[in-house]
Amino acid sequence: MGQVTRVNNRSAVTIVLTHAVAFTVIFIAAMWLRLVKVQLDPDLQGYLQVITGLLAFVFGAVTLVRFQGTQDRISLILGAGFLLSGTVLIASSIFFFQFLQDTHPPLLSAPVVLWLGRMVLAFLLVVALLVEHFLPRSRHPRGEIAGALFTVMGFTYLITAAVHRLPQEVSSRPIALIPSPQQLLPAAIFLISLLWYRRRLAVDSSAFDRSIYAATWLNLAAQLVISQSQQFLDAPFVLSQGFVVISYTVALGGALLDNALTGLANYRRLLDVLENETERTNRTGRPFAVLLLDLDGLKKINDTFGHLVGSRAICRLADILRIHCRSIDTAARYGGDEFALVLPETQEDEAKLVSERIRDVMTIEPEKPQLSASIGIAIYRGDGERIEKLLSAADEHLYAEKAKRTKKMAAAAGAARRRTPRPGPAR
């Protein structure tokens, strides 16, 4: 145990030192860029703002769909944050397109609009992590999504009102060591998010979470670079915007990869199937079953064998569901390492047999490491339950079973230790 602790400590120290060196190099490079003269191309920057804003909108939509499936509030807040950031980015593109025109007031507002957008995104990242820690799950996703959208509109109005009340210049100290120190405030908030998100990766290391971590890293780097900006559209400013574009691309790519990794139906398709089966049961009186599956020990697999093996483990479970179920059944990615299986015209006893068959297949599968899953079951009998309540019942059953299995495994491990003979005294 002591050896593992020392290895983990060395790994943590290595990660911290690597990040510190990388950020230091980026900051020094940004200082050097102050000496580089670039040809102004405001139209290109304007188009980049529009493209980045569209990436933010798509990411926000994907994340809100993810929230409907997982009820993971971090997805809700991140989705709202990126929608707001996309609004700010597209609005700020107007300033770039008007750069060569006689519209100095809009031009002067561009830096403060961008700064406010960075502040809001950094702040919402911290809020998302706080909420995820204390209130991770939602039971009313649609209502919370509506509330998040209204919040986005409210923040947009507040940002618009604040633009005219904050200093407009990029840098009030162009020859100082840090010409734009105000940019370090969102950098500090991004750093808090980065450190906190690193701890989240120790628990849940999906493609989605790794992409958000990378996007946070890139946004922090962008703020360090732009703190060296002496004037609008200088070299540090352009490099900083490049980091921002890459960060949004990485975030969206991770979200899409997380949804498409298994080749199963997505959450939207799952909702459609559940709605159709609910209507069928209401007409015919024949029940259907929903199984929720949670892959056991994914963190241990990631820590022991690496994230590629962990991603492969998720795909292996998806293959089992796809190959060993009936053609009328629907297997879907529910979120992270959770899956759903809809079994039309299936009673509870039959659903239990299906869950046992899935476990048996996982047990005899030759590929290593061996997989196991906790499975929750819920039956719809035509009593008018909402789909969210049906999924919630399966989710509660899943976590009750996971707790029971964990307790049983701990008891078995304790019994094995008691049966192991202690070595006698040395002679």
Secondary structure, 3 states (H helix, E strand, C coil): CHHHHHHHHHHHHHHHHHHHHHHHHHHHHHHHHCCCCCCCCHHHHHHHHHHHHHHHHHHHHHHHHHHHHHCEHHHHHHHHHHHHHHHHHHHHHHHHHCCCCCCHHHHHHHHHHHHHHHHHHHHHHHHHHHHHHHCCECCCHHHHHHHHHHHHHHHHHHHHHHHCCCCCCCCCCCCCCCCCHHHHHHHHHHHHHHHHHHHHHCCCCCHHHHHHHHHHHHHHHHHHHHCCCCCCCCHHHHHHHHHHHHHHHHHHHHHHHHHHCCCCECHHHHHHHHHHHHHHHHHHCCCEEEEEEEECCHHHHHHHHCHHHHHHHHHHHHHHHHHCCCCCCEEEEEECCEEEEEECCCCHHHHHHHHHHHHHHHHHCCCCCCCCEEEEEEEECCCCCCHHHHHHHHHHHHHHHHHHHHHHHHHHHHHHHHHCCCCCCCC
